[in-house]
Each structure stands twice: as C-alpha cells, then as structure tokens.
Amino acid sequence: MIGQVLGHCRVVSKIGEGGMGAVYRAHDEVLHRDVALKVVSKSTGLQSSASQDLLREARASSGLAHPNICTIYEVGETNGELYIVMELVEGKSLRAMIGDIGLPAESALRYGVQIASALVRAHDRGIVHRDLKSANIVVSAEGLVKVLDFGLAKRIENEVLEGSTRSLQSLQDKSTISGTLPYMAPEVLLGESADFRSDLWALGVVLYEAASGHLPFKGNTAFEVSSAILRELPKPLGPPVPPGLWAIIQRCLAKELTQRYQRAGEVQAALEAVQSNVIFTADTATDRGVPRTTAFHGVRHLQVKRGDCLLLVGTLKGAFLLRSNAQRKRWEVGGPYFHGQVVYAFVYDGRAGQHRMWVSTQSHWGTFLRSSDDFGKTWTNPPEAPIRFPADTGLSLKNIWQISLGRPEEPDILYCGVEPAALFESRDSGESWSLVRGLFDHPHRPRWVPGNGGLALHTIVLDPTECRRMYVAISAGGVYRTDDGGATWAAQNHGIRVMFMPCKYPEFGQCVHKIAMHPSRPERLFLQNHFGLYCSVDHGENWTDVANGVPSDFGFPMVIHPHDPDCVYIVPVESDEFRCTCDGRLRVYRTRNAGASWEPLSRGLPQKGAYETVLRDAMTADPLDPAGIYLGTRSGQIFGSTDDGKNWQKILDGLPPVVCIRTAVIQDASSSSPQTPREDSRSTSSRTKSSVTSKPARRKG
Amino acid sequence: MALTFHIPGPLREFTGGRSKVEIEDSPSTVAEALSALYAIYPGVRDRIATEQGHIREHINIFVGDEDVRYTGGLVSRVPAGVEISIVPAVSGG
C-alpha cells in the first residue's frame, strides 16, 4: 500500500489498524497537506448496498466543520476498495489517556464538553455518530478533542455483529465480543436503529469511563455485557467524581429513551454547569441510599449561584423554578419538572449549609416526597413511598399539602401536612417519617369533615421561641396547637365563625384557609377563614374579627411581611360560590396596622376582566431587603413586587394553574450586600420607595 | 408456565428499563402475580398499590383483555402463560 495513490493522495506510512481496516498517513498531492487515509478492508464483509450507504453518509459527514470533529475531506472507491481521506489528527486516544484509574474530574469535564459540542454540531446536521467510544476520540497535546469516524464505523460493524449474533452460542463465545458493544445503547441492542440519543448513551459510557477508568457495563461474554446494558444500573461513582458529573452520567445512561437527555446541547450545558461555579453539595441522593431519577424530557435547568433568589413554583401540571439575582429584575425559568403531576408543596431547605429542595408530587401512581440537591437537575425517586399511613389506620395517603422545615437549630426535622388530614414528622432529614399520633388520635378527628379541596392538614406554623409549641390548620377541622412537642393537641378556634354550620361558633370544624405568624411576635397569629379574617394575640386562644374594610372576607392566602410584623397581605375573592377576585380586578389587600384597616394594592395588576383565584399557598415573600412579595394565579400568571406591594410586575404567564410558590435566597455568608436576607426579622420595614422595572421572565430553549 | 407483565413507561425506571417482565412461577391470582413482580422490582409496588395494598384508584390491571376490577379484583384467577398489563386510567384536563 505504501507509495500507492488513491485519489490524489499518496500513501506514506501505516498508522494503525482498526475494525474497518488500515489507517495510513498520506500526502495530498494537490493541496499539499498531510492527511489520514482510511482504507475499508474488503474482509469487513460490507455488502454493496451498505457500501453505498457508507459512501453517502461519509459525504454527509464531510460537511461537518467543527473544531472537535475530525474533518472528512474526501471519500472514494477505487478498484473495489473504499477509502476515506480525513484530517490527520495527532495526539493520544482518550482510551489510552484514561488508563485504569480514569482522569481527574476536571479533565473528564473538559473533554466531555468538547465531545458534547461535537455531537451538537453533528446532530444539528442530522448525523448520528453510531460508534462513539473512547478509542474514537483523540486528544491533542494542547488538550483539543477530536471525535473521529462520524457516521462511519457502525454501519460496518452492525453488519459484522449481526452475522455473529444469530446464535446464542456465538454470543457466549468471548472471541465474538465487539469492541464497541460496551458502548451500545439498550435500544440498539434490542434491534432499534440508533438515533441521537443512542450517541448520548455512548457519551455517558465515555464519561463514566473517563471519570472512573472502567466501563459501566462489563462482562466476560457478549451475552453478559448485553445483559448488563439492558438490565443493570452502573456502579455509582462517589468522590472524587463530582455529584453533578455523576448525575449527568446517570441521565445519559437512562435505559428508557425518554428518560435520557434528548439533545446533546443539554449534556453540554450540564457539563459546563458542573465546570462553572455552580453550587453542588457533596451529599448526593445515591449516598443517602436513595436512587435518583433523571426522567425529565426536555427540561430546562438553571445554573444557580450564591446570592440568587429563587421562586419555587408548584402547579397542577408540574414544578418550575425561577431564578434571579438579588435585584430581581430579570427571571430565568427552569423546568418543567414532573410533567403532568400535581405539585402542591415545593420548598427549599438551606439549613446546615445544604441546598436541598423538597417537593410533593401527585399522579395516578401515587403521592411521593422527593428531593433534589442540585437545583432540580436530579431528583430522588424513592422505591418505597416515604410517607405512608400505618396499617392500623386503614388510611392511604392522597396528597401532601405542606412541607414545613423544622426550626433552624433543628436542621434534621421536617414536617408534612397531608390529606387525609394528618401530620407526619421526620427527625432524620427526611430519611424516615412517622405519623404524629398525638394529633391523629385526637377525639375530634373522626368528626372533621372535608372541605372543597378534601380533608387536608395544609398549614404548619412553628413557634420560634417555644420549641415544643406548634400550630396546624385543617380544612375543615380548625386550628390545633400543641405545647408539648406533638404529644397532645388542643383546638384553638374560639371566636372563629362557621357560616355553614347551625352552630356558628363550635369548638372545632372551622374551615381555616391559612394562618400566619411573624417570628418576632409568636403570640400573635392572623387567620384567613372560609369567610372571616381574624387575629389572635394569645397564641390562638381567642380570635377577633379584623375584616375592616375589605371587599370580601373570603380568600385563601395570607402572608406576613418578613420585616414588618404588623404588615399582612391577603387576596379577597368574591363569595364561596364564585371564588374569583371581586369585580374582575386582581387586588392584593394589605394591612400595616395588624388588621385595624386594609388598603388595596393594584398598580401593575390586571384590573379589567381579571376573574382570578390565588390559592392558599400561591402567595409568599422573600427575605431580602427590600422584600419581594409574589403571587401566582390559577390562570398561570406570577406577579411580584419589591416595594411592599405598591407596584407589581408580571414575572411570568402561561403556566399551568399555580398552587404554590415559595422563595429561596441562596446564602452567601461572606457577602455584606444590602440585598442579603436581613438578620433581624424584628425590625420594621424600610418602606423603600424604589420602584422596580422588572422584565418578564425569559423562557430558554 | 411463565406469565408476562407489560410495564408502562413511568414504571420502567423501577424495572431496569424493561417493558416486559416474565414471572417464572405460576401464580394463581393477580395478588400472587403482583407479589412476584414486587419481589423482583420492589419500586413498582407503591406506584401500583396504596400502602394498604389496594390497587390505586386510577391504575387498571388487565389479565389478558379483562380489567380485574370486573373479574374479582386481586383474587382474580391468572391463567398460565397469560399477559398482565398495568395501565393508568385515561384522564383529561
């Protein structure tokens, strides 16, 4: 072969031998450049039709101009031999660089980003690699990655493999293991044609290999390897592999196509996110013994940084995450997470230095409590439902209405309020949960009746100064308080009117919609009832009507200003039957004197034909200064104000019906910026006059 | 004779990606067949049934073409070699 001329290339020397045939260094006599020349061996058994396919595909691939793709210059056939002229890439194969112990995570990420970038270009042009593997990737001395053989090798090897897999006998023969079998996606093994996502599977295998030094799916025979690919989960990669990288690998290696990344660009973005200064905690769900899922088709993820303000939005069709910096002028939208599932509760837990989000999801398949430590990129999906009624109760969990964090000094404690009405408690950071029997066994419980939304314990309020005191609100059961850490509970409904019962002031049975307390005034609670606005100044013992000047005392949400204990926000709606904002105007009402008077806030909110409903958990505040007040509507709009409600801006619309919004400010202990959360929640509002000209949120993708 | 479970997409995360699962034993009832499935893939149990062991309201189990809700529920007989489908209810809105 040496000295021969193929096309206008003279063969200079042999570089190596691959599955397809020999590779030579050659010199292009016309363009005067050194090239690589691949001559496809006749022994591959390539049929003439396949040969034409290969030629066609190689020609298509030759149009791929990308710094991380080895360029194909020319393809041709001479004397029955197929040859491919390509860019001469000098460097080491990634396979050789990986060795037995893998690469440092930083290198694995750097190369991974480049490989993903190459796939982005190829996939954009409709070209599937079909045989991505570490041996097909060359890294130059400068660290530049080149992916070889786009759209070439697999067609040939499939022909060979098909011939060798017709009998089980040959599959069990070690000699028939294809060099690329360990990179094959399950669907390809099952006979489906490879598509872009099969390349992303292979990328996951390469990343796993790069990070650990070994393949994720192994076996002594082709049968064993195939079996592992189809059925087994790869052995988890712990430190020093960053949890973020491991999460990406897992999602690439999702056996179900729809659960895998759908586009190479998503993998590239995720790898870049891990590379950049994104917060990832070391404690992954896998470490916690809980499997993760990566089952989100077409989900947009956010890069969250310290100092960011997040809105956690639960809707009837999934969860969304909105991110802004402390200025809160522009918002990016992440999600949707949990497509089509009802998300009634979604909270952020930043206690003890963690960055964990908790969410409740409800679907035909049940209600589950799930968490994410990487801002939604991956979520736990526990095999066994963590919150479950004990057998002796005879009850089954319908929904989780509220997820509530324990006090800051009790970072392992969490509570959930559920339907049917009950309280669950975890004392080990959500690992295990138990029914709070003191409340469940209360003699009133059998006489609680469901409200319109079901019989739910939807609100949990902790007294920050008395560690054994807490309040819960139940529709329709009323308010209950414990002073002994949950062992015993007493109804606290004196003075709260029940419109729909013959006895207007019963001991219990009130349909309470929301209660709220400011941490600086733990003796005082505000309450939005099913008709009636109330305040108690004696820990809920007695309630006084404070519906002074509101257009309707019916409503759902109630939020206290984070820096002003006398400032409370509500959204009145018109009557029990209609349940829409009065007069078709979306108005928030605010008191700044603990209910002595209320004033409408409407600037920036729709005031014509706006028959809106804001549900009980769809209003919230952030702890920044000035505070942000947010509300979401059943019509899928989110509004926000950063001047105490004087001016509102639409942050986003077009969402499914919003059922809950919570905020998170990602703490930066070193920052002394005025936008950091206020330390002293006892101080009164700064009453800033600043007006924010917020822009609607950007939807990426 | 083995029977086969057809696993819907949302549950395949818990069956190692498999859309079909064969049970080698010869269970005589739907309950026994499900128990055999749960033994292999525990994660599907709480998706199919409540913590009290009842099939979830909007999940249908078909033995062949028959919805077991109308053939005796969990104690419905399971013929040898039959195919059992786990099907979420159609819903709107």
Interface residues (C-beta under 8 A of the other chain):
Chain A: P186 L230 R231 E232 L233 A254 K255 E256 T258 Q259 P291 T293 A295 S363 H364 W365 G366 F368 N381 P383 E384 A385 R388 F389 A391 G394 L395 S396 L397
Chain B: G9 P10 L11 R12 E13 F14 G16 G17 R18 P42 G43 R45 D46 R47 I48 T50 E51 Q52 H54 R56 E57 H58 I59 P88 A89 S91
